[in-house]
Amino acid sequence: MTDYPEELRWKVHGERTIYDNRWVKLKLVDVEPPDGTRFEHHVVQLDHVAVALLINENEEVLTLWRYRFTVDQWGYELIGGLIEEGEEPATTAAREAEEETGWRPIGEPEHIATFQPMPGMVDAPVNAYIWRNAEKVGEPTDGEEAARIEWIPIDRMLELIKRGEVLGSGAIVPLLFYLASRNMGGATNG
């Protein structure tokens, strides 16, 4: 859509930071929605993240099985991490794959999407990429990332997502995109 109704755009009158550290920034933003009321809205800002979806020739996806204390849950995730200053998102995704799993993505990645997981209150951009080839180059350099590194058939992932065993939109969005594209005969179909 290229025609944006300006009368529905919220006005931002200012903002103030109430908490800021390396990992998270919390701001109160003075906003005015179209109805003319004015109030302060909380906004959480997180660093930009890049995620790698590695698919092998057997249609298996490389996953990390790990514990997340914030939600007190074990589950599967894709590989990813914070984009370092001056680093391209695809470079981050490839670097994180090698550091976290010992598998190096080969070739040019396909950019799946850049998305905001919770744009109503959280600014946390995620870039997701697919690689269809990787080589084992060693062991993970960060032993705390995962309890288990596992190649799982892509056809099992939908059921794992449905059961709540895949954690976070950084894993769920790329997996669902890949499955939908594959089933639709889209560009991601090898």
Buried (B, 14 or more C-beta within 10 A) or exposed (E): EEEEEEEEEEEEEEBEEEEEEEEEBEBBBBBEEEEEEEEBBEBBBBBBBBBBBBBBEEBBBBBBBBEEEEEEEEBBBBBBBBBEEEEEBBBBBBBBBBBBBBBBBEEEBBEBEEBEBEEEEBBBBBBBBBBBEBEEEEEBEEEEBBEEBBBBEBEEBEEBBEEEBBBBBBBBBBBBBBBEBBEEEEEBEE
